[in-house]
C-alpha cells in the first residue's frame, strides 16, 4: 500500500506539472504574434479546467483530490520574494543614483521552440516550477509543517532542486557557466532563508499583532536587494521573474474554477463577487483615467507599472515582470510593487486588529485613505511636470503606487463597510476587487479564518473575468506605440462606478 501511495503521489506531481506548464504554453501560443499578455488566456483556461474537473466528477470543489495543485497555488510568497528582491535593487539604484550595469552573463536563445515561446523561455517556465516546488518543500520541512503531504516533502525538495539544476537552456549563450550555476544555488538558498526567517519573525510577533508572513518576507527580501544592488541575476531569479507568478495564478485559477458551482450557493457570496467584479473595473480604470486625464501620462511604460504597484495587482505584475508590456514596464514594475508594500505595516496592522475585533477600524481606515489621496494628488503634480525625465517619471509613479494603494484598499474597505459586509467578506471582496496579491496571500494564510482561506482562490479568480478587458486595453496600447485609448478607459471607469454602487446597494 505504501508503494501504491508513493506512485499515486508521483502521478499527482506529473499531472500538476503537465496541466500548469501546458496551460502557460497554450496561453503563450494563443497570443503569439500579438501584443497581448498570456495571463489573459491563463485566466480563462484555468477557471475552465477547474470547473470541468469538478463538473465531470473527477474532483470535488477545491480539488482536494489533487493536493499538489493546491500546494502550487500556495507558493505565492516564494514567487513574490524574487520580485521584492529586484524591487529593492532598483530602489537602491534610483535613490543612490547608481547606473545599471549591462547584463552580459546570458544571451537568451531566440529560437522559437513552441509557437509563442522561445527555447530559453520554455526552460524558464519549467525551471520556475521546480525551483518553487523545491524551495517551498524545504521551507515546510524546516518549519515543521504537518499536513497530508508531510511524508512527501523530502522527495519534493529533492525533485525540485534537482530539476532546477538540470533545466538550464543549452541553447542560450552563457558567458561563465560555473558562475551561472553557482548564482542559481546562492539564489535558492537566499530565497529559502528569507522565507524561513520571515516566518519565524511573524510567529514571534503574532502575540502582539498578527502581521502576515508576506509582510516580513517583503521587508527582508527588499532589504537584501538594496544591499546586493549590483547582483546580476542567475537562473533562479531570471526564471521566477519570467514564470513564477503565472504558475501560481494557473494553479489558483484551477482551484477557483472548481468552486464556481459551490460558491454561489453560500450566503453573502453573490454580493462579495459582484463588488469584486465591478470593483476590479472601477479601481483599475479609475486609476488609469487619473493617470491619463489628470497626470497627462498616457503611456504603457507608466500606466502598467503604476497600476501593478498601485493595486498590488497580480495579473499586471506577472505581465510586467515577464516583459509582456515592454522593457520599461518590466524594469519599473518591481519598484512600484515594493513601494506600497512598505506601507503595508499600516495596512496589515489595521487589518490584523480589525480581524481580532471582528469589524473594520473605521477611524484609522478613513485617516489612511485620506493620506492615500494626498499622495495621489502629489503624484499627479509630479507626473505632469516630469517632462519625459526618467527620474521624475519614476518618482511620480512611486508616489502614485503608494497613494493609490492606500486609497484603493482603505477607501474600498470603507465603501464595503457601507454594504454591511462582515470583516472577512469585506477583505475578500476588496482583495478580489484589486487582484491584490498581498491581501490574497494573507487571507490564504488564515489571517481571516479557515472559511475565508478556503474560499479566496475562487473569490480572487472571479474578477479575473474582467481581465480580457484589462489586457485588451493594454494590448491596444502596445499596438498604438504605448498610447491607451483614453475615452474607452474613462467609459470603463464609469461602468465600474455604477457597478460598485449596484453591488453595495443591491
N, C-alpha and C positions, 0 to 999 in steps of 0.2 A: 504493500500500500504506500510505503514511503517513496518507493521508486516511481509509482504512478503519480504521486503528488508532485514530485520533482519534475517529471515530464510535463505535467499539466501546467506548472508554473512557467517552464521554458516555452510552452506553446503560447501562454499569455504574453510573454515578453516579445516573441516573434510577431504575434498578431498586432500588438501595440506598435511595434517598430514599422510593420507593413502599413497599418492604417494611417499613422501620423505622417510618416515620410511620404507615402503615396498622395495623401491629401495635399501636402505642401507642393509637391511636384505637379500635381494636376492644376492647382491654383496658379502656379507659375506658367504652365502651358496655356491656360485659359486667357491669360493677359499678355502672352508673348506678342511682341511687335506693337504693343500699345504702351501708354504711359501710366496705366492704372496699376494699383498695388495688388499683389496676390492676396493680401489679408481679406479683401472683399470676397474672394471666392472661398477662402478658408471658412469664413462665417457661414456661408450657405451650405457648403458640403459638410461641415462639422455638425451643424444643427440637424441636417437631413440624415446623416449617418446615425447619430444618436437616436433620433426618432424612429428610424427603420429598425434598428436593433431592438428597441423596446416594443414596437408595434408587432414585429414578427415573432415575439416571444423568446428570442434568443437571450435577452437580458431584461432585467427589471429596471424601474426608474433609478437613476444614479449609477447604472452599470456596475452594480456590486459584484456581478459575475466576472468582471474584467478589472481586477484590483490594480493591475499595472497601469492601465489608462488613468485610473484615479490617482495613482502615485505621480504620474507625469503631470497631471493637472495641478498638483500641489507644489510644483517646482518653481513657482512664481518668484520666490525670493532669490533662488540661485540665479535665475535669468536676469533679474533686475540688479543684482550685485555688480555685474560687469558694467552695466550702464552707469551706475553710481560711480564706479572707479574711473571710467573715461570722463564722466562729467567733472569729477574732482580734478583730473588732469587739465581739462580745458579751462576750468575756472582759475586755476593757478596760473596758467599761461596768460590769461587775459589780465588778471589782477597785477601780475608781475611784469607784464609786457614782454613775455618770452616768445621768441619766434619758434614756430613749429618746424622741427627737423624733417627733412624729406625721408619718407619711408622707402628704403631701397632693399629691405630684407627679403621681401617676397614680390615676385611678379606673377600675379594670377594667370592661369591658363584662360585663353579666350575661345577655346574650342567648345562649341555647344554640343554637349553630350546627350541632353534631352531637350526637346523644344522648350525654349524659355529659360533653360538652366545650363550654365557653363560647367565645365568639369570641376573647377575649384569650388564653385558654389554648391555643387552636389556633395562634395566631400565636407564642406562646412555644415550642411544640413545634417548629414549622418553623424558627423563628429559631435555636433552640439547635443544631439540626442544622447550619445554615450557619455559625454562629459557630464551633463546634468544628472544622468542616472547614477554615475559613479560618485559624484560629489554628494548628492542627496542621500545615497545609501550610506556612505561613510559618515555623514552628519548624523543620521539616525542611529548608527552603531555607537558613535562617540557619546551622544547624549542619552543613550539607552531608551529609545522609544520602542514601546511594545505594542504591536498590532498584529493583524493577520499575516503580514509579510515579514515579521521579525526574523524568522528562520532563514529567509532567503536574502537578507540584506548583504551578508558577506559575499554571496555569489553575484548579486547585482553590482556591488562595488568592484569586484574583480573584473566582471564583463565590461562594466562601464569604463574603467581606467584602461583596460587592455584595448578596448575598441577605440578609445580616444588616441592611444599611441599609434594604432595601425592606420586609422583613416586620415591620412595626410596626402594630399594630391601629388602624385608623382609627376604630373604634367606641369605643375607650377614650378617656376624657376626660383629656387631658394638659394640665397647668397651664401649662407653658412648653416648647413643642415643640423650639425650637432647643437649649435646655439639655438636654432629654431625649436628643436625638440626640448632642450633644457628650459627654454622660456615657457613652453606649454606645461611642463611639470611644475615649475615655480608658480605659474598662474593657478593651476588646480589646487595646489597646497595653500596658496594665499586665499582663494575663494572659500575653501573649506575652513580655514582659520577664522575668517570674517564671520561666516555663518554660525560657527560653534561659539565663538566668544560673544557675539551679539545675543545669541540665545541665552547663555548663562547670565549675561547682564540684564536681559529682560526679566529672567526669573528672579534675579536678586532684587530688582527694584519693584517687582509686582506687588509686594505687601503695601508699598507706599502709593504707587499709581500703576495701573495696568497698561503701560505703554506696549505696543505690539513689537514683535521680533523685528519686523521690517524697518522700524524707525532706527534702531541701533545699528542694524546692518548698513543702512544708508550712511549714517554718520561715520562709521568706521571705514567703509569702503571708499567714500568720497575723500576722507582724510588721507588714506593711503595713496589715493590717486594724486592728491595735491603734493604729497611728499615725493612720489615717484613720477613727477610730471614728464620726465624725459624718457620714460619706459616705452620702447617700441613694441607693440603688441606681438605676442606669439600666437600659435594656432588656437589656443583655448579662447582667448579674448576675441580673436577675429571670427571664429565660428559662432560663438554665443551672441555677439553683436548682430551677426547676419541672420541667425535662425533660432536663437533661444526663445524669444517672445512668441514668434509664430508657432513653435512646437507646443508651448504651454497653452496658447489660445486654442489650437486644434483639439487638444485633449479636453479642455474645458467646454468647448462648444459641443463636443460629442456627449459629454455628461449632461450639459444643459438641454440638448435636444431630446435626451431620453426622459426628461422631466416635463416635457411640454404638456402631455395629457394630464399629468398629476397636478401640476402647479395651479392650473386654472380653477381647480375644484377647492383650493384652500381659501378660507375666509380672508378677505382683505387683499389677496394677491392680485386681483384684477386692477385695483387702484394703484398698487405698487408698480405693476408693469406698465400701466397707462402713463404714469408720471415718468417712469424710466424711459419709455419710448419717446414721448414728446419733450421730456427734459433734455434728452440727447440732442434733439433738433434745436431746442432753444439755446442751451448753453454753448453748443458748438457754433452754430451760425450766428448767434448773438455776438459771441466773441469775434468771429470773423468779420462781421459787419462793423464792429467798433474799429478793428484794425484797418479796414478798407476806407470807411467814410470819415472817421474821426482822426485816426492816426496817419491817414494817407500812406498806407504801407501795404499796397496790394501786390504782393509777390510771394510765391511759394517759399522762397528762402526765409521769409519772415513768418508767414502765416502758419506753415506746417510746424516748425519747432515751437512757436508761441502757443499754439493750441495743444500740442503734445505735452508741453510743460504746464500750461495754464489749467489743464483739466487732468493732468497725470493720465493722459488718455492712452490706453493700452494699444488700440489699433494703430493710431498715428505714431506712437512711439516705435512700434515694430516696423512700420513702413519707413519711417525716417532712418532708423539705425541700420536697416537693410539697404539703404541707398535708393529706395524706390522713388523718392521725391527730390533727388538731386544731391550733389556733393555738399552744398552749403547747408541744406537742411540736415544732412547726416552729421556734419561736424557740430552744428549748433544744438541739435536735439538733446544730447547728453547733458549739456549745460543747463538747458531750460527744464529738464526733468529734475535735476538736482536742486535748483534754486528753491522751488516751492516746498521740497521735502525738508529743507531746513526750518520752514515754518510749521512743519508737522508736529513739532513739540507742543504747539498750541492746539493744533487740530486733534491729535491723539490724546492730549491731556484732557481737553474739554469732553471729548467723546468717551474716554475711559471713565471719567466721573459721571457723565450722563448715563452710561451703561449701568454703573453701580446704583445710581439713584432711580433709574427706570424712566427718566424723562430728560429732555434736552435742557441744558442751562441757557435759557433764553437771553439773559443779560450779557453773558460772555459771547454768545453767538452773534448777537447784534453788534457788539463792540468790534469783534474781529472782522465781521462783514464790512463795517464802515472803514476799518483800516485797509481792507482789500480794495475798496472803492477809491481811496486816496492814492494807493499805489498804481491803480489802473489809470487814473487821471494823470498822474506823473509820467507814466509810460507813454500815454498819448502825446504829451508835450515833447518828450524826448525823441520819439519816433518822427514826429512832424518836423523836428529841427535836425534830424540826423544827416540829411543831405548826402545819402548813399555811403556815409562813412561806416566802415566795418565795425569799428569800435563803438560808435554811437548807436548803431542798429542793435548790436548785441546787448548793450547797456539797456536800451529801451525794451528789448524782448525779455531781459531778465526781470525788469520791473513789472512788465505785463504778466509774465508767468506767475510771479508771486501774488500780484494784485488780483488777477482773475481767478487764481486758485482759491484764495481766501473768500472772495466774493461768491464764487460758484458753490463752494462747499457749505459755508455758513448761511449765505443768502438762500441757497436751496433748502437747507435744513429748516430755516425759519419759514419758508413757504410750505414745506411739507407738514410742519407742525400745525399750520392753519387747517390742514386737511384731516386733523385728528388721527394721525398715524401713531402707532406705538413706536418707541425708540428704535427697536430692531428693524421694523418695517421701514421707518424713515431713513435709516442709514443704508439699508439695502436699496431702497428707491434712489437715493442720492448717488450711491456707488454706481448703479447701472446708468443713471442719467448722465454721468460724466465719463463712463467707462474708466473709472478711477482705479488704477492698479493698487495704490496704497490701501484704500478702504477695502477693496476686494480681498487683498492678502490678509488684512486684519480680521475681516469677517470670516474668511475661510479658516483662519487660525483659531476661531472660537471666541473672539472678543465680545460678541453679542449673543452667545449661546449656541447650542448644538443645532437647533432648528434652522437658524439663520445660516450656519456653516454648511448645512446640507442643501439649502435652497439657493445659495448665492450663485453657483455655477449657471443655473437656469436663469435666474433674475438678471444676472450680469450679461448673459448671452442674448436675451431677447432684444434689447435696444440695438444690438449689432445688426438687426434687420434694417436699421436706419443707414448703416454703413454703405450700402450701394449708392445712396445719395451723396454721402460724405466723400467717398472715393471717386465717384463720378465727377464731382466738382473739382477735386484735386487733379483728377486725370485731365479734365478740360483745361485746367490752369496750366498743366505741363505741356499740353498741345498748343497753348497760346503764349509760349515763352514765359511762363510763370504767372501770368495775369489771370486771376479768378473772375468769373462772371459776377460782377458786383450786384446787379439787380436781382439775379436769381438767389444769391446768398441772402439778400435782405428779405425776399419773399419767404424763404425757408425759415428765417428768424421769426417772422410774423406768424407763420404756421405753428412754430414752437410755442409762442406766447399763447395763442388760442388753445392749443392742445394742453398746455400745463394748467391753464385756468379750468378747462373741462375736467381734467384728471383730479384736481383739488376739490372742485365744486360737485362734480358728478358722483 
